[in-house]
Amino acid sequence: MKNKTWHSLLDNIYKPGRYLGKEINSLRKDFKKAKIKFALAFPDLYEIGMSHLGLQILYYLLNKEDDVLAERVYMPDLDFIKRLKETDTLLFSLESREPLHKFDLVGFSLQYELSYTNVLAMLELSKIPVYAKDRINNEPLIIAGGPCVSNPEPMADFFDLFCIGEGEELIIELAKAYRENRALEKKALLWKLAQIEGIYVPSLYKTVKNKKEVYVIPKDKDTPPKIKKCLVKDLNNVPYPTSQLIPLIETVHNRAVLEIERGCTGGCRFCHSGMIGRPRRRKSIETIVRLAQKIIEETGYREISLLSLNVVDFQGAINLLEILVNIFKERKIAISFPSLRVSKQVLELAKISSIIKKSGITIAPEAGTDRLRKIINKRITTEEIINLVHGIFEMGYNLIKLYFMIGLPLENDEDIMGIVKLVRALRKGKSKRKVIKVSISSFIPKPHTPFQWESQDKIYEIKRKQRLLIENMREKGIELSWHSAEQSTLEAALARGDRRIATVIKKAYEAGCIFDSWSDRFNFKIWEDSFKEEGLDLSNYASRKINIRSRLPWDHLDMKVNKKFLIKEYLRAKQEKETSDCYKGQCLSCEAC
């Protein structure tokens, strides 16, 4: 693209830094000389995608390969979409500004179900056929990875293949296999790629439908009935990006990120990340310290976030934090964490990290009563939560964020009011400066979790529970926020959907749905109508309870945790029984290890 044309595209565009692609640490290779051209596509705005670690890892790993070029593209905002269409300009990569149809592979990161229509928009803006069956031999392969591909069926018609599981080793193996077989016709090429563990090619499978079930089986006997998730066994030996990209504009999380552990054995029965991320693996303290120092040297960030699903249970967490604080305190480089599990260790972590900077602490009680926390297997008590929060406030912290969920299985109004009572007890007797931010999300039954068979509350019930909280939590020092009931319902419908939903997604997109995760752009009526036009019921997909003996739309994917374990945990939830953390005791035979 010529500079004159390029600059004219950005005239009067909001946040033009989204489209410049000149970040510090960005990589540029010769587009014409590269043997394999890989576009990494994130179906949301630049400031969301630039905060996503997974894309940075793949960008770094692919570009380490001599014959591979990897470039980025993010979903453009409405004003830039309009400009692209007005000027008949195709969506292009940030580094070389080449249109996506010139790449060999275009890989989408599917982090959130409400980004699905954005995928279609990005393909259409590239003039790449939306349906996989319409793409011929000279079109790029359209692939996807990320947590949403634990049930890829709603998007199966649009993708040539899915990368199931962890991508660091899989993506390199895929690139090499593509290089060796690219001369083949598309059908033969896909068959070759399907032989790689972790690769799911939807065109090799068909949907079976009966009165109560919709599931997937191979089209022929040579196709494996199960696709096994790809797994990185040793996090210490996987290359990690230390020269992380520095964004040109403010992003959602403007800091360095260092993953210290992967997987979780806490066993929360609603938790999708905890179940599909198993087994639990950790980096050594020596590796973490070395990487942390390199990241700060190569980025200049003033904060580094230690990423784990359960930082407080990281073996040696206190020792690690003490080492990092000693290294970074003179330069005042802050160390932060994601949401923390309630534990006595949180106080020690907060105390040590506050030596450099005292920011907010986020913890996730999830439920308002001990009974409901037993059902979801949270294994913490109200007394422990109160003691922890009061302890944090006494250390001089003025802000604590709490995450709760409503609509959990076997929940009643006493559990809802339990949230009110708990928050009031946490706030009681505290000064005006002490603030508790309470975030309320709605339970969503996710695939490959013990609650995948459960129903979600209907919209009117979610809103009733939200009103109950709003009306009883109007106090100074308490800030309440909640998720849209309609968006949560659509998320549940797409999360547990089958291949029939592809036409619904296409209809919703054609009727104007994009940026569905943004509340000011979300149009639930269009989605309802799109489901109805296909003879499907959106609400039923979200709120139906599934028989544990039924075959599920995602049963052909092996995410390491076996179905027998999930059923056992589901039944224990109904009995209000907790299950211990296998990392600290007896093996629970989930088979992830």
C-alpha positions in Angstrom: 0.0 0.0 0.0 1.4 3.4 -1.0 2.1 5.9 1.8 -0.1 8.5 0.2 -3.1 6.1 0.1 -2.2 4.9 3.6 -2.2 8.4 5.2 -5.5 9.4 3.5 -7.2 6.3 5.1 -6.3 7.7 8.6 -7.7 11.2 8.0 -10.3 12.0 10.7 -10.2 8.5 12.1 -10.7 8.0 15.8 -7.5 6.5 17.4 -5.5 6.1 14.2 -2.8 4.4 16.4 -4.9 1.3 16.2 -3.9 0.9 12.5 -0.3 2.1 12.3 1.6 -1.1 13.3 4.8 0.6 14.3 5.0 -0.6 17.9 8.3 -1.0 19.7 9.4 -4.6 19.4 7.1 -5.3 16.4 8.8 -7.5 13.8 9.1 -6.9 10.1 10.2 -9.5 7.5 10.3 -9.3 3.8 6.8 -10.2 2.7 7.8 -11.3 -0.8 10.6 -13.5 0.4 8.7 -15.3 3.2 7.8 -18.9 2.3 4.9 -19.1 4.7 2.8 -16.1 5.4 0.7 -16.2 8.6 -1.8 -13.6 9.7 -2.7 -13.6 13.3 -6.2 -12.2 13.6 -7.9 -10.9 16.8 -11.7 -10.3 16.4 -11.9 -7.3 18.6 -10.4 -3.8 18.8 -6.7 -3.2 19.0 -6.7 -2.2 22.6 -8.3 -5.5 23.6 -6.2 -7.7 21.3 -2.9 -6.0 22.3 -3.6 -7.0 25.9 -3.9 -10.7 25.0 -0.8 -12.7 25.9 -1.6 -15.7 23.6 -1.4 -13.6 20.4 2.0 -12.2 21.5 3.3 -15.7 22.2 2.3 -17.0 18.7 3.6 -13.8 17.0 7.0 -14.3 18.7 7.2 -18.1 18.0 6.2 -18.0 14.4 8.6 -15.2 13.6 11.5 -17.1 15.2 11.1 -19.6 12.2 13.4 -18.5 9.3 10.9 -19.2 6.6 7.7 -18.0 8.4 6.4 -14.5 8.5 3.7 -13.6 11.1 1.8 -10.4 11.1 -1.2 -9.0 13.1 -4.6 -7.8 12.2 -7.3 -6.6 14.6 -11.0 -5.9 14.1 -11.3 -2.3 12.9 -13.8 0.1 14.6 -16.9 1.3 12.8 -15.4 4.5 11.4 -12.5 2.6 9.8 -14.8 -0.1 8.5 -16.7 2.7 6.7 -13.5 4.2 5.3 -12.3 0.8 4.0 -15.6 0.3 2.2 -15.7 3.8 0.8 -12.2 3.5 -0.6 -12.7 -0.1 -1.7 -9.6 -1.0 0.5 -9.3 -4.6 1.8 -8.5 -5.3 5.4 -4.8 -5.5 5.8 -2.1 -6.6 8.2 -0.4 -4.0 10.4 3.2 -4.8 9.6 3.4 -5.0 5.8 -0.1 -3.6 5.1 -0.9 -6.5 2.8 -4.5 -7.7 2.4 -5.4 -10.9 4.2 -6.1 -12.9 1.1 -2.4 -12.7 0.2 -1.5 -14.8 3.3 -1.3 -18.6 3.4 -3.0 -19.0 6.7 -5.2 -16.6 8.7 -5.5 -17.7 12.4 -8.2 -16.3 14.6 -8.0 -16.2 18.4 -11.5 -17.1 19.7 -11.5 -15.9 23.3 -15.2 -15.0 23.7 -18.3 -16.2 22.0 -19.7 -12.7 21.5 -16.9 -12.0 19.0 -18.1 -14.5 16.5 -19.8 -12.0 14.2 -16.6 -10.0 14.1 -14.8 -13.0 12.6 -17.3 -12.9 9.7 -16.9 -9.1 9.3 -13.1 -9.5 9.1 -13.4 -12.2 6.4 -15.9 -10.1 4.4 -13.7 -7.0 4.7 -10.9 -9.1 3.2 -13.1 -10.4 0.4 -12.4 -13.9 1.6 -15.5 -16.2 1.3 -17.1 -16.7 4.7 -18.0 -20.4 4.4 -15.1 -22.9 4.3 -16.8 -24.8 1.5 -16.7 -21.8 -0.8 -13.0 -21.2 -0.4 -10.9 -22.9 -3.2 -7.3 -23.9 -3.6 -5.8 -20.4 -3.9 -7.6 -19.0 -0.8 -5.8 -18.9 2.6 -6.6 -21.5 5.1 -8.8 -20.0 7.9 -8.0 -21.5 11.3 -8.8 -20.8 14.9 -7.6 -21.5 18.4 -8.4 -20.3 21.9 -10.8 -21.3 24.7 -13.9 -21.1 22.6 -12.7 -24.0 20.4 -13.4 -26.4 23.2 -16.8 -26.3 21.4 -16.1 -25.1 17.9 -19.3 -26.4 16.4 -21.2 -23.1 16.1 -18.3 -21.8 14.0 -17.4 -25.1 12.2 -18.8 -24.1 8.8 -16.6 -21.0 8.6 -13.2 -22.5 9.5 -11.0 -25.0 7.6 -9.5 -26.3 10.8 -9.3 -25.7 14.5 -6.2 -25.9 16.8 -7.5 -27.7 19.9 -5.5 -27.1 23.1 -2.3 -25.2 23.6 -0.7 -23.6 20.6 3.0 -23.1 21.2 4.2 -26.4 19.8 1.1 -27.1 17.7 1.3 -23.9 15.6 4.9 -24.6 14.6 4.1 -28.2 13.7 1.1 -27.0 11.6 3.3 -24.4 9.8 5.9 -27.1 8.9 3.2 -29.5 7.7 1.6 -26.8 5.6 5.0 -26.0 4.0 5.6 -29.7 3.1 2.1 -30.3 1.7 1.0 -26.9 0.3 1.2 -28.2 -3.3 -1.7 -30.5 -2.7 -5.3 -29.7 -3.5 -7.2 -28.3 -0.5 -9.1 -31.5 0.4 -5.9 -33.5 0.4 -4.0 -30.8 2.3 -6.6 -30.7 5.0 -6.5 -34.5 5.3 -2.7 -34.3 5.8 -3.0 -31.5 8.5 -5.7 -33.5 10.3 -3.1 -36.2 11.1 -1.5 -33.8 13.5 -2.6 -34.3 17.1 -4.7 -31.3 18.2 -6.0 -30.5 14.7 -9.7 -30.7 14.0 -10.9 -30.4 10.4 -14.7 -30.0 10.6 -15.3 -31.0 6.9 -14.1 -34.6 7.8 -17.0 -34.9 10.3 -20.8 -34.7 10.1 -23.6 -33.8 12.5 -26.1 -36.4 13.7 -29.4 -35.2 15.0 -32.2 -37.0 16.8 -35.0 -35.8 19.1 -32.9 -35.0 22.1 -29.3 -35.0 20.8 -27.0 -33.3 18.3 -23.5 -34.6 18.1 -20.6 -35.1 15.7 -19.1 -38.3 14.1 -16.5 -39.0 11.5 -17.6 -39.2 7.9 -15.4 -42.3 7.3 -13.7 -45.0 9.3 -10.2 -43.6 8.8 -11.0 -40.4 10.6 -10.4 -40.5 14.4 -13.6 -40.4 16.5 -11.8 -38.2 19.1 -9.5 -35.2 18.6 -7.0 -34.9 21.4 -6.1 -31.6 22.9 -2.4 -30.6 22.3 -0.5 -30.0 25.5 2.7 -28.2 26.4 4.3 -30.5 29.0 7.2 -28.4 30.2 6.7 -24.6 30.5 10.3 -24.0 31.3 11.5 -25.2 27.9 9.0 -23.3 25.8 10.3 -20.0 24.4 8.6 -17.0 25.9 8.3 -13.5 24.4 10.4 -11.1 26.5 10.4 -8.3 23.8 6.7 -7.8 24.2 4.9 -5.4 21.9 4.5 -1.9 23.3 1.1 -0.5 22.2 0.8 2.9 20.5 -2.4 3.8 22.4 -3.7 3.1 25.8 -4.9 -0.5 26.1 -7.1 -2.5 28.5 -4.0 -3.8 30.4 -1.0 -1.6 29.8 1.7 -3.7 31.5 4.0 -6.6 31.0 2.6 -10.1 31.5 4.5 -13.1 32.7 2.8 -16.5 32.9 4.1 -18.4 35.9 1.7 -21.4 35.9 -0.8 -23.0 33.7 -3.8 -25.1 34.6 -5.7 -25.3 37.9 -6.7 -28.1 40.3 -8.9 -25.9 42.5 -11.9 -27.7 41.0 -14.5 -24.9 40.8 -17.3 -26.6 39.1 -18.4 -23.7 36.9 -14.8 -22.8 35.8 -14.1 -23.4 32.1 -10.5 -22.3 32.2 -9.7 -24.4 35.2 -11.1 -27.6 33.6 -9.8 -27.3 30.0 -6.4 -25.9 31.3 -5.5 -29.1 33.2 -3.0 -30.6 34.0 -1.4 -28.0 36.3 2.2 -27.0 35.3 4.5 -24.3 36.6 7.6 -22.5 35.7 10.5 -22.7 38.1 11.3 -19.7 40.2 14.6 -19.4 38.5 13.0 -19.2 35.1 10.4 -16.7 36.2 13.0 -14.4 37.7 15.1 -14.5 34.6 12.2 -13.8 32.3 10.9 -11.0 34.5 14.2 -9.2 34.4 14.5 -9.6 30.6 10.9 -8.4 30.0 11.4 -5.2 32.0 14.8 -4.6 30.2 13.3 -5.1 26.8 10.0 -3.2 27.3 10.5 -0.5 29.9 7.1 -1.3 31.5 6.6 0.0 35.0 4.4 -2.9 36.0 4.6 -6.7 35.5 1.6 -9.0 36.1 2.2 -12.6 37.2 -0.3 -14.6 35.4 -1.9 -17.8 36.8 -5.4 -19.1 37.5 -4.5 -19.5 41.1 -1.4 -17.4 42.2 -1.9 -18.0 45.9 -1.4 -21.7 45.5 1.7 -21.4 43.4 4.4 -23.4 45.2 6.9 -20.8 46.5 4.7 -17.8 45.7 5.9 -15.8 48.8 9.6 -16.6 48.1 9.1 -15.6 44.4 7.5 -12.3 45.3 10.2 -11.4 47.8 12.9 -12.1 45.2 11.1 -9.9 42.6 10.5 -7.1 45.0 14.1 -7.0 46.0 15.1 -6.8 42.3 12.5 -4.1 41.3 11.9 -2.0 44.3 14.6 0.6 43.6 13.1 1.2 40.1 9.6 1.2 41.6 8.4 -1.5 39.1 5.0 -2.7 40.5 4.1 -6.4 40.7 0.4 -7.3 40.2 -1.8 -10.4 40.1 -5.1 -11.4 38.5 -8.1 -12.2 40.7 -7.0 -14.1 43.9 -8.5 -17.1 45.6 -9.4 -16.4 49.2 -6.5 -17.6 51.3 -4.3 -16.5 54.3 -1.5 -16.3 51.8 -3.2 -13.3 50.1 -2.3 -11.1 53.1 1.4 -12.0 52.8 1.3 -11.4 49.0 -0.4 -8.0 49.5 2.0 -7.0 52.2 5.1 -7.8 50.1 3.8 -6.3 46.9 2.8 -3.1 48.7 6.4 -2.3 49.4 6.6 -1.1 45.8 3.0 0.0 45.1 -0.3 -0.3 46.9 -3.0 -0.8 44.3 -6.3 -2.5 44.5 -6.7 -6.2 45.4 -9.2 -8.4 43.6 -10.7 -11.6 45.1 -13.4 -13.9 44.0 -15.8 -15.3 46.6 -18.2 -16.2 43.7 -21.2 -16.9 46.0 -22.7 -15.3 49.1 -23.2 -18.3 51.4 -21.1 -21.2 52.6 -23.8 -23.7 51.3 -23.6 -22.4 47.7 -19.8 -22.2 47.8 -19.8 -25.9 48.8 -22.0 -26.6 45.7 -19.6 -24.9 43.4 -16.6 -26.4 45.2 -15.1 -23.0 46.2 -13.9 -24.4 49.6 -13.9 -21.0 51.5 -16.1 -19.8 54.3 -17.8 -16.4 55.0 -15.6 -16.0 58.1 -12.4 -16.5 56.0 -13.6 -13.9 53.5 -14.4 -11.3 56.2 -11.1 -11.9 58.0 -9.2 -11.5 54.7 -10.8 -8.4 53.5 -10.6 -6.7 56.9 -6.9 -7.7 57.0 -6.3 -6.1 53.6 -8.0 -2.9 54.6 -6.0 -2.8 57.9 -2.8 -2.9 55.8 -3.8 0.4 54.3 -5.4 -0.7 51.0 -8.4 1.5 50.1 -9.9 -0.5 47.2 -10.9 -4.1 47.1 -12.7 -5.7 44.1 -15.0 -8.7 44.6 -16.3 -11.0 41.9 -19.7 -12.8 42.5 -21.8 -14.9 40.3 -25.6 -15.2 40.2 -27.8 -18.0 38.8 -25.5 -20.8 40.0 -27.1 -24.3 40.2 -29.3 -24.9 43.3 -29.2 -21.2 44.2 -32.0 -19.5 46.1 -32.8 -16.0 47.2 -31.1 -16.6 50.5 -27.9 -17.0 48.6 -28.5 -13.8 46.7 -29.1 -11.9 50.0 -26.0 -13.6 51.3 -24.0 -11.5 48.9 -25.6 -8.4 50.3 -25.0 -9.4 53.9 -21.4 -10.4 53.2 -20.6 -7.1 51.4 -22.2 -5.1 54.2 -20.2 -7.0 56.8 -17.0 -6.3 54.9 -17.8 -2.5 54.6 -19.1 -2.1 58.2 -17.2 0.4 60.3 -14.7 1.3 57.6 -13.8 4.9 56.7 -15.2 6.7 53.6 -12.0 6.1 51.8 -12.4 2.4 51.9 -14.2 1.3 48.7 -15.5 -2.2 47.7 -16.3 -2.7 44.0 -18.7 -5.6 43.5 -18.9 -7.2 40.1 -21.9 -9.5 39.4 -21.8 -11.9 36.5 -24.4 -14.5 35.5 -23.6 -18.2 35.6 -23.0 -19.7 32.1 -22.9 -23.5 31.7 -19.7 -24.1 29.7 -18.5 -27.2 27.9 -16.2 -29.6 29.6 -17.2 -28.5 33.1 -19.2 -30.4 35.7 -22.0 -27.8 35.2 -22.2 -28.3 31.4 -25.5 -30.2 31.8 -27.1 -27.4 34.0 -29.5 -24.7 32.9 -28.9 -21.0 32.9 -31.5 -18.7 34.5 -33.9 -17.2 32.1 -33.5 -13.5 31.4 -36.4 -12.4 33.6 -34.9 -14.4 36.5 -31.4 -12.9 36.0 -32.9 -9.4 36.1 -35.0 -10.1 39.2 -31.9 -11.2 41.0 -29.9 -8.2 39.8 -32.7 -5.9 41.1 -32.6 -7.7 44.4 -28.9 -6.8 44.7 -29.3 -3.3 43.4 -32.1 -2.4 45.8 -30.3 -3.7 48.8 -26.8 -2.5 48.2 -27.2 1.3 47.9 -24.6 2.3 50.4 -21.7 4.7 50.4 -18.4 2.9 49.8 -20.0 0.1 47.7 -19.9 0.3 43.9 -22.0 -2.3 42.1 -21.7 -3.4 38.5 -23.4 -6.2 36.6 -23.4 -8.0 33.2 -26.2 -7.7 30.7 -28.7 -10.6 31.1 -29.3 -10.6 27.3 -25.6 -10.8 26.5 -25.1 -13.6 29.1 -28.0 -15.5 27.6 -26.5 -15.3 24.1 -23.1 -16.3 25.4 -24.6 -19.4 27.0 -26.5 -20.3 23.8 -23.3 -20.0 21.6 -21.1 -21.8 24.2 -23.4 -24.9 24.2 -24.4 -24.6 20.6 -24.1 -27.1 17.7 -23.4 -26.8 14.0 -26.9 -25.6 13.2 -26.1 -22.3 14.8 -23.7 -21.3 12.0 -26.5 -20.1 9.8 -27.9 -18.1 12.8 -24.6 -16.4 13.3 -24.5 -15.6 9.6 -28.0 -14.2 9.6 -27.3 -12.0 12.7 -24.2 -10.7 11.1 -26.0 -9.8 7.8 -28.7 -8.1 9.8 -26.1 -5.8 11.4 -24.7 -7.6 14.4 -21.0 -6.9 15.1 -19.2 -6.0 18.4 -21.8 -8.0 20.3 -19.6 -7.9 23.5 -20.0 -4.1 23.5 -23.2 -3.3 25.3 -23.8 -0.1 23.4 -23.7 -2.0 20.1 -25.5 -5.2 21.1 -28.9 -5.9 19.5 -30.6 -8.9 21.2 -33.7 -8.6 19.1 -31.8 -9.4 15.9 -30.3 -12.5 17.5 -33.7 -13.7 18.7 -35.1 -13.2 15.3 -32.2 -15.0 13.6 -32.7 -18.0 15.8 -36.4 -18.1 15.1 -35.8 -17.8 11.3 -33.8 -21.0 11.5 -36.5 -22.8 13.6 -34.3 -22.6 16.8 -34.9 -21.2 20.2 -32.1 -19.0 21.6 -33.5 -19.2 25.2 -33.7 -23.0 25.0 -30.1 -23.4 24.0 -29.1 -21.3 27.1 -31.6 -22.6 29.7 -32.2 -26.2 28.8 -31.0 -28.8 31.3 -29.2 -31.7 29.5 -29.4 -35.3 30.6 -26.0 -36.6 31.7 -26.4 -39.7 29.5 -26.8 -37.6 26.4 -24.2 -37.2 23.7 -23.0 -33.6 23.5 -22.1 -31.4 20.5 -18.5 -31.3 21.8 -18.0 -34.9 22.8 -15.7 -35.6 19.9 -13.0 -33.4 21.5 -10.8 -34.8 24.2 -9.8 -32.0 26.5 -7.9 -34.4 28.9 -10.5 -34.3 31.7 -12.7 -37.3 31.3 -16.5 -37.2 31.3 -16.9 -39.7 34.2 -15.0 -37.3 36.4 -17.3 -34.4 35.3 -20.4 -36.4 36.0 -19.1 -37.4 39.4 -18.4 -33.8 40.3 -21.8 -32.7 39.0 -23.5 -35.3 41.3 -21.4 -34.2 44.3 -22.5 -30.7 43.7 -26.1 -31.8 44.0 -25.2 -33.5 47.3 -23.5 -30.2 48.5 -20.2 -32.1 48.8 -16.8 -30.5 48.3 -13.9 -32.1 46.5 -10.3 -31.5 47.6 -7.5 -30.1 45.5 -5.6 -33.1 44.0 -2.4 -31.0 43.8 -2.3 -31.1 47.6 -3.5 -34.7 48.2 -5.2 -37.7 46.6 -5.5 -38.1 42.8 -9.2 -37.7 41.7 -8.8 -39.7 38.5 -9.8 -36.9 36.1 -7.0 -38.3 33.8 -5.6 -34.9 32.9 -2.2 -36.0 34.0 
